[in-house]
Amino acid sequence: MTPASQLLVVRSEPLCAESSLELQDDGLTPLAAFYVRNNFPVPPPVTRLSVGGAVNQAYSLAAEDLRRLPRRRLTATLECAGNGRAFMNPPVPGEQWGLGAVSTADWEGVPLAAVLGEAEIGADAAEVVFTGADGFVRSLPIDDALSGDVLVVDTMNGAPLTRDHGAPFRLLVAGWYGMAAVKWLAGIDVSRAPFRGHFQVERYVIDDRPVRTMHVRSLILDPAEGVTVPPTRQVVHGVAWTGSGRVILVELSDDGGTRWREATMLGTPRPYTWSRWEAAWSPSRSGPATLLARATDSNGAKQPLKPVWNALGYANNASVRRQVRVGAA
C-alpha cells in the first residue's frame, strides 16, 4: 500500500491523497509520491483478466500472459478530473482536491488493441466496457479503445504496479482524465450498445457531457506558496500539460494577470506528458507579490484565469494565484 505519510490525505477510507508534486530529474513522479484516487476500498488481488462480450473468441489471461504480448512504453501525465475542485466558487461537493491530484509516470503494458485482437472483435461493436474488481465501471467508444495510446499496463516507472495503483492490471487512456484509467481491471467486454453506468452518465459529466481529455494547465512549483523570496532577479519554475496536442506557450504574471511575460519551455514538449518551464522574474518592489501562470496548447486552448463552474467540480484548470513575499533589499 502507498504510505499515506508521503502524500497529503484528502480522504482516508477509501484512500484519496494528493501528490506533493515532487519530481525526479527526468520529470517523473516518484511512486511513493504519486497521487491516489480510490472510489471504493482496495479489492482482493485479481488473478485473471477476462475478455469477452461481442467477440468471436472470449478468453482470459493472467499477469504472465499479458507480459508475452507485444509491449509498449508511454510516458503520460494522469490527472484526476476533480483536481482543483477546492477552488470552485461557490463550493461544490466531492473530494476537495487542491492542485496535487496529478502525477506523471513512465507506463508499460500492452496496447488494448492487441488484447482485443486476440478476441476478434465483432463487426457491430460500439464500445468497450472496463470493469474494476472494486466495482468501478467505465467504457470507451470503440474507435478510442483501439487507439494505440490506450494500454493495459502492469508497470510504473520500471516497477510493478502497486495495489493502490491498480495491480496487477490497470487501464491507461493517454490524454484523458484519470476516471478512464480503470484500476484493478478484471473484465474487458465489447458492447454493441453504449454503456449507461453510474460513473458514465451520472458522474464524470459536465452538463450531461462526458468528461474526456485533460484541459490545458500550468502550475507553479517554485517558489512555494507563502515563502519570502529575495528582491533580486530569480527564476520561477513550473510544469504544464494538456490532454490533446502539446503545450506551445506558458506565460507568467507578477501582478495578478495584468501583464504577462513568456516563459521558456525546457526540452521538447511531448504529447500526453507535462513539460517543465521556467521564467526569469525581477520583483519590482518589496512586500506581497502575486504570481500567475497560464498555458496555451497547439489546439488554441488557453488556460482560464477563473474557474469554469460546474455542479460536480470537474476539469477546473483555472490558474491559481501563488502568493509570496519579496524581502526588503
C-alpha positions, 0 to 999 in steps of 0.5 A: 500500500502507498504510505499515506505519510508521503502524500497529503490525505484528502480522504482516508477510507477509501484512500484519496491523497494528493501528490506533493508534486515532487519530481525526479530529474527526468520529470517523473513522479516518484511512486511513493509520491504519486497521487491516489484516487480510490472510489471504493476500498482496495479489492482482493488481488485479481488473478485473471483478466477476462475478455469477452462480450461481442467477440468471436473468441472470449478468453482470459489471461493472467499477469504472465500472459499479458507480459508475452504480448507485444509491449509498449512504453508511454510516458503520460501525465494522469490527472484526476478530473476533480483536481482543483475542485477546492477552488470552485466558487461557490463550493461544490461537493466531492473530494476537495482536491487542491492542485496535487491530484496529478502525477506523471509516470513512465507506463508499460503494458500492452496496447488494448488493441492487441488484447482485443485482437486476440478476441476478434472483435465483432463487426457491430461493436460500439464500445468497450466496457472496463470493469474494476474488481472494486466495482468501478465501471467505465467504457470507451467508444470503440474507435478510442479503445483501439487507439494505440495510446490506450494500454493495459499496463502492469508497470510504473516507472520500471516497477510493478504496479502497486495495489493502490495503483491498480495491480496487477492490471490497470487501464491507461487512456493517454490524454484523458482524465484519470476516471478512464484509467480503470484500476484493478481491471478484471473484465474487458467486454465489447458492447454493441450498445453504449454503456449507461453506468453510474460513473458514465452518465451520472458522474464524470459529466459536465452538463450531461457531457462526458468528461474526456481529455485533460484541459490545458494547465500550468502550475507553479512549483517554485517558489512555494506558496507563502515563502519570502523570496529575495528582491533580486532577479530569480527564476520561477519554475513550473510544469504544464500539460494538456490532454490533446496536442502539446503545450506551445506557450506558458506565460507568467504574471507578477501582478495578478494577470495584468501583464504577462511575460513568456516563459521558456519551455525546457526540452521538447514538449511531448504529447500526453506528458507535462513539460517543465518551464521556467521564467526569469522574474525581477520583483519590482518592489518589496512586500506581497507579490502575486504570481500567475501562470497560464498555458496555451496548447497547439489546439488554441486552448488557453488556460482560464484565469477563473474557474469554469463552474460546474455542479460536480467540480470537474476539469477546473484548470483555472490558474491559481494565484501563488502568493509570496513575499519579496524581502526588503533589499 
